[in-house]
Amino acid sequence: SVAEHIPEPLNLWFSEEGIRVLEDSLYTCKYTASSKDYFGESNVKLHVLKHYEETDCGDYLVTAIPGFHRTAYENLSNNLIFKSKADGKTLLYALDTGLYPDEAFEKLRGYRFDVAITEHTFPTLDKDFPGGVAVHMDTKHTIMFFDKLREIGCIDNTSRLFVTHTSPFGSNYKEQCEYFEKLDRPYRITVAYDGLKI
């Protein structure tokens, strides 16, 4: 079997909610229930990431931040802060966020991000998304997100900022790039693309 060739268990980190979703779906679905043996402790080791607690995940220290995104099977999305043990650089990976609740921004005070990546789900540029935004962000909310990170000292003009998770509603890639290039902010936002290396 494939598992015999794995020298040690594969380590996977999830929020408590993520592990619940995994157990509720993967282990109980008639199509994947037989996978439980494969996902047993000898092959896969599940670890819990608790909100706002730094967890040692090998080469990185990882902190989970709750986002505002909700679905039928999850109450909160989880965004991650990665801190490299090798060079101390930090990355905020914040997709499926919606605009963070105030508590999350307050907990981020004191962090300094070398790179921050967030969503730009509805690239509406100067218009509000007509359906309203709650669990995702339009252009206005994406900018508000970066403005708040700047206000609390998490980013500065040396931070590299990226938007991704973009839908086709509102504007195309070229229009988004032009919009962010003209944006009057003390930071620069780069629109991500397939094959981008940071």
Secondary structure, DSSP 4 states (H G I P E B T S, - for coil): -GGGG-SSPEEEEEEHHHHHHHHHHTTTSTTTGGGGTTTSTTTEEEEEEPBT-EEE-SSEEEEEEE-S---SS-SS-EEEEEEETTT--EEEEE-S--SPPHHHHHHHTT---SEEEEE--B--TTS--TT--SSS-BHHHHHHHHHHHHHTTS--TTSEEEEE---SSS--HHHHHHHHHH--SSS-EEE--TT---
